[in-house]
């Protein structure tokens, strides 16, 4: 999760692929940045900021991310697979981008239409 998703204007992300089952797996990075990326994967992705919408998007297969931990120490993480995708997704958030911006204009238009219907109460998720 990225801080802007909970209305906090800070460049902070939390990443926990165990979804709270292994507290030691929680990663918190301040001012994270992707230093390197490699390869490409095309997988389905969703987001709390766009509830009920899942689409396939391209992300790097591997990333090297640098940020500060909560003590202010530099931390470098080499990530592959799902972890690489999550880092890319969350860093996009703190840079003001949503995953739907990686879709074709037609897909984005269809999603906007669906979201509008959801907001009006005409459709269920």
N, C-alpha and C positions, 0 to 999 in steps of 0.2 A: 504494500500500500504506500502511496505517496502522500506526503503532507497536504498538498493542495486538495486531495480528495475529501479531506475532513476539514476544509476551510482554514488551513494553517498555511500561511504564505512563507514557507521555509523549504529549502532544498534538502529534504530528508526523505529517505525511503526505508521501509521495513520489508524484509523478505523472509518468509518462513514456509518452505515447501511441505513441512510436516503439519501445517495448520494447527500449531499449538501442542501437538503431541510430544514433541521433543524440544523443550525450551532452549536447549543448547544450540539448536539449529537456527534460531532467530538471528538474522543479520540486520543491523541498523547502520546505515551509511549517511553521512552528512556531506553535501556537495559531491555526490557521486558523478563520475564521468566514465564513459566508455573510451578506453585508450586504444583498444584494438578489437577488431571483429574479423571472423573468418567463416566462410561457408554460408549456407542458407538452408533454412527449413521452412516449410509451408504447412502450418498447423492451425487448428481451430483455436480461437481465442475469444474470451469474453471479458467483461469489465464491470465493476460495481458502478462506474460512472454512466454506463449505458446498459441498464438492467434488461435482461431478457433477450439480448442480442449476442449471437455468437457467429463469427465468420472466420474463414481461413485467411491468415495473413503471413507475409514473409518476414522472417526475423533471422538474425545471424545464428549459426549453429554453435559458435564459440565466441565468447567475449572476455576481455580483460578489463576489469572495472577497478577504478581507484576512488577512494573516498576517505572520510575520517570516521573513526569509531566514536562512541559516546565520551571517551576520555580525550578525544582530540588527536589520537594517534593515526597516522596514515595506514590504511589497510588496502591491500591489492588482492582482488579475488579473480581467479581464473575459473570461468563457468562454461559448462557445456549443457546441451539438452534443455530440459525444462528450466533449469536455473538461468541459463543464458537468455531464454525467452522472457522470463520474469524480470530480470534486470533490465533488458531492453524496453519492456512494456512500462515499468515504473519510472525509468529515467525519461522516457517519452513524456510521462505525466508531468514531471517537474519542469520539463521544457515546454509545457503547454500543448502537448499533442495527445490525441486519443487514437486508439488502434483503428477506428473507422476511417481515419484520414489516410490510411495505407490502402484503402479499398478503391475500386474504380468509381468514377463519378456516378455511374448508374446504380451500383450497389449502395453508395452513400445516399442517393436520392430515395431508394426503396426503404432504407433504414429510417430516414427522416420521416417518411410517410407512416411507417409502422409506429414509430415513437409518438408521432402526433396523435394517431388513433388511440394508443395506449393512454396518453395524457387526457384525452377526451373521454376515456372510459368505454370506447367502442370495441376494444379488443383485449383479450387476456394474454398474459405472458405464457 
